[in-house]
Amino acid sequence: MSAVVLVSILMTIAAAATPLLLAGLGELVAEKSGVLNLGVEGMMLCGAVAGFAVAWSTGSVPAGFAAAALAGIAAAMIFALLSLGLGANQVATGLALTIFGIGASSLFGAGFVGKTITRLGPLFPADYATHPWLRLAFGHDAMVYLALGLTAAVGLFLTRTRAGLILRAVGENAESAHAIGYRVLAIRTAATGFGGALAGLGGAYFSLALTPMWADRLTAGRGWIAVALVVFAAWKPGRLLIGAYLFGAVATFELQAKAAGWSFLAPEVLAMTPYLATIAVLTMMSLGRGSAGRNTPACLGKPFPAS
């Protein structure tokens, strides 16, 4: 295999992993605070349609990503109002948010079906990537680098800052955190909003970078994979990065198999490989009951009464 082909495959994997990494990081922070938001798919779709609509209307892809983040936050605040403010069941509310996101994206995206925009281009000038291996380092778009930077930032925030320690304390023992004066619901709402912003960005990456056009249900269930990745990573950003790139490789397997002419595998089988891998990983982790179980935030999904 030539260097050009190998670099091309690795860059494709990085692009496929980026929306999973963004959405997974947001969900990881939310779950570290004790909030189980299963509406990641819905928030991603809200971000995807808002980002595409703004980018198509204004001609500005950065404006589209900004709108996507705001749309993700808005969707997350619906979840926060219902589950944190009104005490609704977090699992049911998250599922409802996913259904809402699917319906809202179909409604508002109906007028954009089939429309295209100029995709998000590489961050660095082409002169930086004249050699294949330099292209691997400098040929990505800004969101790939942002996702990598956020992974390091989230890791440092959770382990090296006072605010991160407080957030983890809220997720481990909300009553004790409240007793010493921390505003549990405010912290959880902020973490939920952060998760919504990153989910929105992850969704917009599909419509503005991977496939710069709008199609109904564009994210194709990737939000559920992002939720599973948080468990796979045992709530650790570094492991989440590895998991996202592994699943990115699995997601690109369909393209690589078609390019290699593997006609003995049906297209439907190739298309479902990421989801089969997700089920397999979660099954093995459930049977093993390893570090993921030990690292689960103690108050994950448990309601805290509004004061």
N, C-alpha and C positions, 0 to 999 in steps of 0.2 A: 504494500500500500504506500503510495507516494505521500510526501509531506503535505502537499496541497489537499489531497483527499482527506487525510486524517484531520488536518486543521479545520476543514469544512465541516466534518462530522462533529468535532468538538464544539465548534461555534453554534451549530444547530442544537446541540444538547444544552448549551448555556442559554440559548434563547428559549427553549422549551421549559427549562427549569426556573427561569426568572419569575413568571407569574405565580408558580407554586411557592417559591421562596418568599415572595412579597406577602402573599396571602397567609402563608404559614407563620411568618414572623408576627404579623398582626394578631393572629389567633393565639399564638404562644404567649404574647404579652397579656392579652385578655384573660387567658386561662390561668396565668400566673397570679392574677388578681382574684381568682375564684369565680370568674364568669365563663360559663360554657355556652358559647354562641355558635350554634350549628347553622346559622344563616350565612355562612361565608359565600356559598354559591350565589345566593340572592344579592349580596352586596357586590360581588364581582360583576354580576350582570348589570346592576344599576350603574356601576362605574364604567362598564364597557359601553353602554348606550349613551350615557351622558358625555363621556369623553369623545366618542365618535361624532355625536351631534354637534358639539362645540367645535371640534377640529374641522369638521366639514363646513360649518357655517362661517367660521372665522379664518380658515386656512392656516391656523396655528396649532401644531401638535402639542407644544408645551401647554397652551391654554386648555387643550383637551385633557391632558393629564391632571391639570389643576382642578378642572370641573369634575373629573372622575373621583379624585380624592374627596371633594366636597360631597359628591353624591353618595360615596361610601360612608362618610360620616353621618349624613342625613339618615341613611338606612339604618346605621348602627344606633342612632339616637331613638329610632322607633323601637328597636329591641330594648334599649336601656329604659325607656319610659315604661314599657309594658312589664319587663321582667324585674328591673331594679326599683322603679318607682311604684308600680302597682302590684308587685309581688307575683306576677304570672310565672308559670312553670317555664324554666329556661329552655328545656328541650323542646317543648311544644312551641314556644315563641320563636325559637331559631328555625324550626321547620316551617312555621308560618311565614317567616321572613324570606326564606328561600322561595316559597310559592309566590309571595308578593313580588320578589325580584324577577322571577321568570315572567309573570304576567305584566309587570310594569315595563320590562325591557321589550317584550313583544309589542305592547301597545305603543310606546313612544318610538320604537325602532321601526315600526311598520313603514313609515315614509322613507326610510333610509336603506331598505333592503336592496342589495345589489350595487349601491353607490360605493365609490372608492375614493381614497385620499392618498396623498404621498406619504409613504411609510416613514417612521422615525429612522433617521440615518445614523451612521457611526458618529461617535462623539468626537474622535480625533480626525485630523485631516488625513487624506489618503497617503500623503508622504510618509506618515508614521508606520504604515503597514505595507511596505514594498516587499518584504520577505514573508513567507507563510507563517513562521513562528512569531514574527512581529505583528502580523494580522491577528493572531490569537490573543495577543496582549492588548493591542490598540484598535482592533477592528469592530468592537462591540458598540452598541448604542448606549446612551446614558443610563437607561434603566437597569441594564445588566450590572454596571458599576455601582449604581445606587443600591441595588439589592445586596451586593457583596458588602458595601460599606455599612448598610443598615444591620447586617448580620453581626459585624464586629461591634457596632454601636449598641445594639440591644444586649449583646453578651456583656459588654462593659457596664452598661446601665444596671443590669440585674445583679451583677456580682461586685461592682466596685463603687457604687454610688449610694448615698443615703436614701434618695428617692426610690431607687430600685429595691433596697432592703425593706422599705415601708410597703411597697407594692407586694413583695413576696410575703411579708408578714400578714397583710390583709388576706392573701390567698390561703395562707396556712392556718390562721386563727383570727377570724374577723372579730370575734367578741373581745379578745385580748387587745387587738389593735384599737378597737373602739374605746375600750376602757382607759387606755393611756392617751386618748385624745385625737386619734386619727379619724378622719371623715371617710368611713368605709365606702359609702355609696358614691361619694364624689370621686374617690380614687378609682373605683370600679367603672364609673361612667367615663372617666378620662381614658382608661385602658381600653374600654369598648370602642370609644371614638377613634383611638389610634388603630385598633384592629380594623375598623371600618375604612379608614383612610388607605391603609395598605391593601385591603381587599379590593377597594375601588381602583387603585393603581394597577393591581394584578389583573383585574378584568379589562382595564383599558389597554393593557399591553397586548391583549389578543386583537382588539379592533384597531389599534394604532401602530402596531409594530409587526406582530406575527402574521396576521392576515388583514392588511389595511383596507378592510371593507366591512360592512355590517351584514350579519346573517343572524337569524333567530337562534337563540340559545348557543351563542358563540363559544362560551366557555366549556360546553360539553361535559359538565360534571367535575371539572377540575377543582372546584371549591371543596368537594368532598374528599378529594385526594389530599388537599392542603390540610384539612382537619385531621385526616389519618396520619399525615406526616408529623404532626405535633406529638402524637402518641408514640410514633416510631422513634422520634428524636428524644423521647423521655424529657421533653420540655427544656432541651438544651439547644441554643442557637447554632453551635458548631455542628452538632449532629443533624440538625434540620437542614443545614447547607448541604451536607453530604447526601442526605436523603432526597432532597429536591433534585440534585444533579443525577442521582441514581434513577429516580423516576423520570427525569428528563430524558435520560438515555433509553429507558423503556418506551417512553412516548414516541421517540423518534425511530424506534425499531421498525414501525410500519413503513416509514419512508425508505429506510435503508434496505429492508427486505424487498420492496418493490423495485428499487434501483438495482438490486442484485439479481432480479429476475426469479425470485423464489415463488413460482406460480403454484407450488404444491400447498401453500398456505392460503386459505380463503381470506379475502379482504376483511371480512367480519371478525375473523379470529385475530388478525393483526390489530384491528382497531380496538379490540377489547383487552389487549394485553396490559395496559396500565392499570385497569380496574381489577383484573385478575391478580396482578402483582400486589395491589393494595390489600385485597382480601387475604392473600397468602401471608403477607407480612403481619397483618393484624392477628390472623389465626395463630401463627407461630409465637407471637408475643404473648397472646392470651394463654397459650399452653405453657410457655416458659415462665411467665410471671416474673420477669427479671427486673432490670433497673427502672423500666417504665412505670411499673406498679409502685415501686418505692418512691419515685419522684413525683407522683401525682399530687398536685396541690390538695391539701386536706379539705379545704372548703369549696372545691370545684363543684359548681352547680348548686350549691346550697344557698338558699335565700337568706338575706339579711334584712330585718325589718327596717322600714324607713322611719327615721326619728321625727 
